[in-house]
Amino acid sequence: MTDQAVDTDGVRLSQDPAEKSRFLGRTRELKELRADIARAGLDTLSGRKAPRARVLLVAGRPGSGRTALAEELVAQVAGDYPDGLLRARLSEPDGTRVPVASLARDLLTALGRTTRPGAPEDELTHELRTALSGRRTLLLLDDAADTEQVDALLPDSPGSLVVAVAEGPLTGIADVRPCTLGGLDAKSAVELLQRRIGSVRVTVDPRAAESLAEECQGRPAALVLAGGWLAARPKAAVADLAKQLHAGSEEPDPVARLLRLVHASLPSAAARMLRLLSLAPAGLADPHTASALAGCSVGSARTALDDFVALGLLRRIDSPLPEYEVPGCLHPLLAALARAEDRPAELQLARARMLERTVRLLQSCRAITETDSPGAREKLLGMPRALRFDTPRDAAEWLRLRRPALLASARLAVADGELDTLARRLMSQLVRAMVAHIGTQAAAPDLYGVHRLVLDVAERRGLPREQAAALLNLADLDARTGRTTEALARYRAALDAGRAANDPYATGRAMESVGGAHLELGDYDRAADWFGRALAQRLARDERADAARLYGRIAAAHTYAGRYGEALRGWRAAIAGHRRTGDLAAHARALSELARVQEYAGRPEESLRTCQEAVEWARRAEDLRLQAALHLRLADTLDHLGDPVAAGLHRSTADRMLGGEAAEPGAIAESAGAGCLAVTTEPVGPVKDVPPAGNGPVDDSKAEHGANTCEIRSAPARD
C-alpha cells in the first residue's frame, strides 16, 4: 500500500484535545495536492490567463478520510489566501443534493452580503462570483453530489483556490486531477487503533492488530468503530474482534459489518436511539432531538450521545450547545437498520415526537421575548424547565446555532406528507421565533423558503385559507425586493384563495395589496379602483381604522395621477375617519398629506393653515419626528409665500427637536408618513401583513410592523 494515513479531525480518538487535532500520514497525497496548486494549468500553457480558480479534487468513498485530508490541506495553505476560508456542504447526510441557490446564498451570507428573498440561482451565483472577484479566497466544497454544483460556485478569480471533496471524478471541469484515496497503510491503521485502545493490546499481539486493520480494509471509519468497540471492552483481545469480522466477511463493506457489531452490542434502548438518529434533520442531533426520538429524558439522551461519540458513532460539533453530527458514511446504514428493526408506525411516531418537541422549543424561544405580556410569562412558566430559556439572549443564540436543523426539520416535515398538521405548527412557530429574534428583514431569505413550504402543504391539503396566507406572505417579500409583477400575480392568486375560503380578511387584504402593486407599477387608475373595492368591504364590516387608511391610499393614487380635487376629498375623508377612531398620530399624518396636496394644487395659504393644524395634532400625539418634519414643511411653504424670517424660525425649531437629525431628507420623509410623493418608499403590501398559516388565531400585538409572523385571521389587522 502507499503511504496513507487518516486524520483525526471530526473523529473522537481521545479525550485529549491536543491528540484529537493530530493528523496521521497522507504525506504523499498532501505533497501531490500542494504541488498541484502551483502546477501550470492548460490556460497558462496556451498563453491565456487562467479565468477561474484552480480546483483540487479529493475523491474517495465516504469513510475514507477524504474530508479530513481536505481539511488538513486547507489548514496548511490557508495563510496563502488572505481573504479567508469559506466552507459549504453540498449534500445532505442522506445523500440529497443541496440546491445551488441555497449554497450560494449561505456563502454570500458568510461574506456579509445580503441577498434578495426568493432570488433565482443565476442571480445568486452571479452575486457570489462578483463578491469573490479579485480576491484570494479558499473554498472547501465538501461532499459534492455532481459537477454542476461545483462549477456553479467556482469564483472567476485565478488567485482563489477551490478544494472539492467527492466520491468520483468531476468531469466537465477543466484541468482537474483527482487525488483518489484508498485504505490506510498498515502502519497508519495500527497507529489509529493504538490511539483508540492504548498501546498494550497492540504491543502484546501486533499481528492481530495488523489482521484487524486488514479486515477493516484500512478504512478510517471502520477502524474508528473497531477501536471504539475495543475501548469499551478493556479485556477483549484484538484477535477476537478480527475473527468476528472475518466470520462476517460475506458483507463486503467493513463499515457496515462493524456498525452491525457495535449496534448488536448496545443495550436495546441505546440501540434504538442510535437507529432513530437517522431521522435527525440534516444529520444534526442535540439532547432534545434524541430525547424526543427515543422518548426518554433529556439528561439520559445526552449521556447516550456522549457514549456514541466515544464509540465513534457520532461526531461532537464544536459549538456552545451540545450538538452532534451523524457521520455521512453511517447515516444510510443507520437508516437501513431502522427500516429493518422498527415498524413504520414506530418511526412515524418518533418523527412526530421530534417535531412536537421542536414546536415547543420554538414557542419557548419566542415567549421569552414577550417579557411584558402576563399571558406569555404564564405560558412560559407552565413549560417544563428543560424547555425554557433563561434569557432572550440564550434563546437567540439557540435559534442561530440550530437554524440549519430547524429549517431542515421544516423541509422534512413537509416532504413526509403524513404529518402536515405538525408541519404547519412548526413552520408557524419557526417564522414567529425568527421575526422576534432576528427581524423580518434579516430573516427574509429564510422566511421566503418557509412560506413556500406552507404553500405546498396548503395546496396539497386543499386549505384555501392557508394558501391565501402563504401567497400573501410570498407576494409581500416579492414586492419588497422589487419583483412587483410577480407580487401582483401572487396577490391575485391570494384573492382567489381568500374568496374560496370565504375569508373577508384575506380578500380585503389581497384587494388592497393588488392596488398597492398597481400603484407601484404606475397604473394609478387601477390602484384607486382596487383600493376602492377594499374600502367598500371595510366599510361594510364597519372596520373604521382600516377604512380611514384606505381613504388615504386612494387619495395618494389620485395625487400621483394629478387629480388633486379627488385627492383632497380622499384625505379629508381619511382625516375624519382617524378623528372618529381617536388615532392622533394617523390624524396628524393625514393632515400633513392634505397640506402637501393643497400646495400641489396651488393653494399655499390653505396648505399653511392645514400644516399648522397638523403640528398641533402631532404635538398631542407626542410624535416628535413628525412635528419636526411638519415644521420644515411650514418653513418651505413660508419661503414660497415670501416670509424667510418665519421660515428660519420653523427650521430652528425642527433642528432643536431632533438635534440636527431633522435636516436629513430621509428622516423627514419617514416622519411625514405615507402619501403623495413619499409613498414611493412604501411597500406594495398594506400596513399590516398576513402571517403564515397555522391552527387558530393568535395574538400578534408584538409582531413587527410588516412582519409575516402569524396566521390569517378573520379579525381586521391592528395598525
RACORKA-V81999 format. One record per run of one state. SS is the DSSP state (H for helix, E for strand, L for the rest). FROM is the first residue (numbers start at 1). LEN is the number of residues. If there is no record, write none. Layout:
BEGIN
[[SS,FROM,LEN] [SS,FROM,LEN]]
END
This chain:
BEGIN
[[L,1,6] [E,7,1] [L,8,9] [H,17,4] [L,21,2] [E,23,1] [L,24,3] [H,27,12] [L,39,3] [H,42,4] [L,46,8] [E,54,6] [L,60,6] [H,66,15] [L,81,4] [E,85,5] [L,90,1] [E,91,1] [L,92,5] [E,97,1] [L,98,2] [H,100,11] [L,111,10] [H,121,12] [L,133,5] [E,138,7] [L,145,2] [H,147,7] [L,154,7] [E,161,6] [L,167,11] [E,178,3] [L,181,5] [H,186,12] [L,198,1] [H,199,6] [L,205,1] [H,206,10] [L,216,4] [H,220,12] [L,232,6] [H,238,10] [L,248,6] [H,254,12] [L,266,2] [H,268,12] [L,280,1] [H,281,3] [E,284,3] [H,287,8] [L,295,3] [H,298,13] [L,311,3] [E,314,3] [L,317,6] [E,323,4] [L,327,1] [H,328,14] [L,342,2] [H,344,24] [L,368,6] [H,374,8] [L,382,3] [H,385,3] [L,388,4] [H,392,10] [L,402,1] [H,403,14] [L,417,3] [H,420,18] [L,438,2] [H,440,22] [L,462,2] [H,464,17] [L,481,3] [H,484,17] [L,501,3] [H,504,17] [L,521,3] [H,524,17] [L,541,3] [H,544,17] [L,561,3] [H,564,18] [L,582,2] [H,584,17] [L,601,3] [H,604,18] [L,622,2] [H,624,17] [L,641,3] [H,644,15] [L,659,2] [H,661,3] [L,664,1] [H,665,8] [L,673,4] [H,677,5] [L,682,38]]
END
